Amino acid sequence: MDRRTLLKLMGAASLPGAAGISPAFADDPKQIVVMTWGGLWGDAVRKGVDAAFEQKTGDKVLQDRSSSPVERITKLKIGLNDQKIDLVQIHDGLVPLAIKQGVLEKINPQSPRLSNLADVSPQFKNDYWIGMIFSVLGITYNTKLVKNPPTSFADLWRPEFKGRIVLPEISHSIGSYIIPIGAIAQGKSPKDEEVGFEQLKRMVDLQPIFAKDTDSIMNAFRNEEAVIGLLYKSQTYTVKGWGTPVDWVYPKEGGITYLSGTGIAKGSKHLELAETYLNLTIDPKVQPIYTKTFSYTGTNKHTIDNLPPDLQERARFTDDQLKRLIPLDHEFMSDRRAAWTQRWNRVVAGG
């Protein structure tokens, strides 16, 4: 994906300065800038990693919550000649795009500031990015209003759910997942985009609720606007905690891993501080806040030992569930993202 295509995806709102970051702040050696999600996630990061970093170093953290994950990558690309950002949080599906755009620093595993790296499984990290939490994407449904519980991704297309299905829109981190999920629901390869888009057309006929972020998906369940939809196991516990009668289903076709993590911005002017921050994202004493807040599983193998039994149960997946995870080809999906975005918009608009 070239720079022009990226700019079309994000629009003028993501140009430099749109995040409200003062160059004086970004260049302040006593402050680092982290691009992340807003809402409940940004608040939890503030209480978790940010607070731990500020206590450890005495330096400040400024969060930039203004951009979607794709827009974050574009901002880093635009800022390569004079980088104002130090770290970026994205999910695993966008890591190939970030690497191809050359916006992440290569991680030095020998750095003395990355002492927690050895306790993170290889499946949760690569040379440019480290996952901090994961969960599994499945189906959440209202147990009071849905009398015939779903068992598979294919059940999302049941006609009785017309107008009551909630799905992430294309700008969401997992917005493009409806394409491979549509193919999977038809017994096809997740890479069969033609089947996936045919299923998207069928879904649009069911008038789903497209949500811009995960908070909006959860709130659709909370106010009973939606009775079924795509959601992680972790966030289903959050909705349950609000007193909403929902349950989560591991689809019979298999589950899809959601992994969120952090990379150091290429050209960061505060590399050592960025490494310190990155190390805290995988600290087993810091990660439990994300289990307590979202029921996410931490990527550090020692994190679960720092959880009470009830939270250990929320964060644990069975051996059978882990064996039946559906691997998505994130590099393939990254290469197709621009085309899929344009096609998704046409289908949803009815064009």
N, C-alpha and C positions, 0 to 999 in steps of 0.2 A: 504494500500500500504506500503510495507516494504522499508527499506533503499536501498536495492540492486536494487529494481525495480525503485525507484526514480533516482538512479544514472544512470541506463540505459537510462532513459528518458532524462536526461540532458546532459550526456557526460562529458568528461574531462574538458570542458571549464568552468564548474561551480564549480570546486574544489577550496578550499580556496586559495586566492591569485589571482585568475583569474579576480576578479573585479578590481584589481589595488588598493585595499585599504591597506594602510600601517597600520600595527598594532599600530604604534605610533599615527596615526591619530585616529584610533578607540578607543584607550585608553585615548585620550586627554579629560580631564574633561571639556574643553572649546569647544568641538565639538561633535556633534552627527552625526550618519550615518543613512541615510534613503534609503532603496531600493525602486526604483520606475521605471516607464517607461521613456524612452528617448524621443527624438523628441520634438514635440510641447507640449506634456504633461509635460515632465520634465522641459521645459523652463517656462511653466506657473506656475508650482509648485515653481520653483525658485523665480519667481516674486511675487507669492502670499504667501503661507504658510512660505516658507523659509525666505523671506524678513521680514515678520511680526515677525517670531520667533527671528531672529537675532536682530531686532530693540528692541524687548521686553526684551530679555535676555542678549544681548551682546555676546552670544555664536554663533558659526558657525555651518552650516549644510553642510555635505558632502553627495552628492547624489551618489548612486551606481546604474547606469543605465544599467549595463552589462548583466543582466540576464532576461530570460523570467519569467513570474509569477510562473510557476512550479519550476523553478530553484531557485527562491528566497526562496521558502519553504525548499528546500533541503539544501541550504546554511545555513539557520537558524538551521536546524536539525544537520548538521555537526558541527556547532559552539556552541552547547549547553554547552559544558564544559568550553568554554572561548569565550563568545559571543562578536563579534566585531560590530554587527549591533544593532541599537536601535529601528528602526521602519521599517515596511514593508507595501507597498501598493499593494493590490491585489483586484481582483473583486470578487463579491459575489459567483460565481461558484466555487472558490477555497478555500473559507473559511472553509468548512467542512474538507477538506484535511489538512489545516494548523492546525485546532483544533485537529484532530486525531493524527497528528504527534507531538503534544505537543510543538509547536514552538511559541505560543503566550502567553503573560501574561494575566491573567484575569484582566479585567478592574474594577477599584474601582469607582463605581458611586458616592461615598461619597467624593471623593477626591476634595479638594478646588481648584485644578488646572483644573478640568473638569466642569467648570461652564456652558458651552454651551450644555452639554449632555441632559439636561431636555427639550431642544427645538428641539430635533431630534425625529421623530416618531419611535415607537417601530419596525416598519417594516424595518427600515434602520439601525438597530444595534442589536448586541447580546452581550453576556458576554465577548467576546474576540476581537471584531472588530466593527468599526463604519464607516458606509457609509458616504461619503462626497458629492458625486454627483450621479445623475441617469439620464438615458434617456431610450428610447424605441427602440429596434431593429426592423426594418422593411425592406422595399425594396426601394432602391434608383435607379433611372433610368435617362438616358439622354433624355430630352424632345424633343431635335432636331432630334435624331437618332432613337428613339423608337416611332413609329407611333400609336401603339396599347398599351396604358399604362397598366402596370400590376395592378392587384387588389388583388393578393393573393400570398402566398409563392409558390404555385404550378406553378405560371407563371415563376419562375426561370428555370424550366425545358423545356421551350418552345424551339423547335429546331432552330428557327431563331436567337437565342442568342449564338449559338455555337461559342466558342473561344472568346466571349466578356463578359463573366460572371466573376465577381470578388468575391472571397470568402476568408475568413480567413483560413490559414493553421492550422493544428492541434495544433501547439505550441502557437498559439494566445490565448488570454484569453477566447475568445468565439469560438475557433476552433472546439470544439466538438459539438457545437450547430447545425451543419448541420445534425447530426443524428436525434435529436428530431424534427427538422424542416422538414426533409424528411418524418418522420412519420406523422406529423401534416398535411403536404401537401396531404397525402393520406387519411386523415380523421381518423387517428389512434391516440392512446395515445402517448404522447411524450416519454414514456418509452418503446415503441415498437421498440427495437433496430434492430430487424431483418428487419422490413420494412424500418427503417432508413438507414441501410446499403445497402439494395437493391436500394434505391433511390440514395445513394452515388455512386454506380456503374453506374447508369444511368447518374448521373451528370458528372462523369469522362469521359464518352463517349462524352460529350459536350465540353470537353477540356477547363475547366474553368481556370482562372488565380488565383492561390493560393498565397495570400499575407501574409507576415510574421508579419505585424503589421498594425494598423489602418491608419497610415500615407501613407503606400503603397496602401491601398484600395482607399483612397481619391485621391492619385496621379494617380491611374489607371483611375478614372473618369476624372480627370483634363486633362490628355493627350489623352482622348477618346480611350484609349486602351480597356476600358470596357464601356459597355452601360447600364449594369444592375448588381445589386449585393446586398449583405447584408450590411447594414450600419445603424447606429443610426440616429434618427431624428436630434440630435444635430450636428453631423459631416456633415450632408447634408447641413446645413447652412454654414459651413466652406467652403465646395466646391462651393456653390453658391457665396460666397463672393469672390472667385477667378475668377468670371465671367463665370463659367461653367454652361451650361443650364441643371440643374438637378432638380428633385423634389423627394419628399419622400412620400411613401405610407404606411399607417397603414393597414396591411393585413386583409382581411376579416375573416381569421381564428382567428385573435387576435394578439396582439403585445407581445414582450418578453422584460422584464425589464433588463436593464444593470445598475448595481450598483457598483461603485468603492469606496474603502475606505481604512482605515488604521488600523493596529494593532501594539501593542508594542511587540518587540521581546523578547521571553523568555530569561531571563538572562541578559537583558540590564543593563549595568553598570551605566546608567544615567536615572533612572526611573522617577525622578521628571521632568527632562528636557523633557523626552519622553511624559509625560502627558501634559506638557505645549504645546508641538508641536501638539499632538493629538487634544487638545482643539481648537487650531487655525485652524485645518482642517475643523472644523464645526462652525467656527465663521461667523455670517451673514454679517460681513463687509469684510471678506476675500474671501468667496465663490463666490461673484459676478465676480471675474476675470475669473472663469471657464465658466460662462455664456457668458461673453464678448468674450472669446477666442474660446469656443467650443459650445456655446448654451446649455450647460448642466444645469439641474435643481439642485439647491443646496438642501441638505437634512435638513438644518435648516429652520424651518417654517417661520423665519423672513427674510430670504435671499431675497425672491422675492420683499419685500418692499424696498430693496436697489437697485432695478433695474429700469431703465427708461422703459416707456410703450412698446417700440418695443422689448426690451429684455425680458420683462415679457411675451409677446406673444410667443416668441421662447421657453421659458422655461415651458410654461403651456400646460397641457394635459386636454382634456375634460373629464367630468365625465364618458361618455360612453366609451372612450378609456381606462380609468383606470379600469372600470368594466370588460372590455374584455381582460385584460392582461392574458396571459397563464402562469400559475405557473410551473416552472421547478423544479423537485426534485433534488436539488443540491447535497444532500448527496448521493443519488443513482448514480448520474453522477460522483461524486468524486470517489465512490467505483469502478466504471467501467472505470475510465479514462485511467489506464494503458492498460487494454485490448482493449479499443476503440482506443487508440493511435497506438498500434501494428496493429490492424485490418485496421485502416484508412491508415496506411503506406502501407500495402499490397495491398489494393484496389487501391490507387492512383498510386502505382508502377506497377499495372497491374498483381500482383501475385495472 
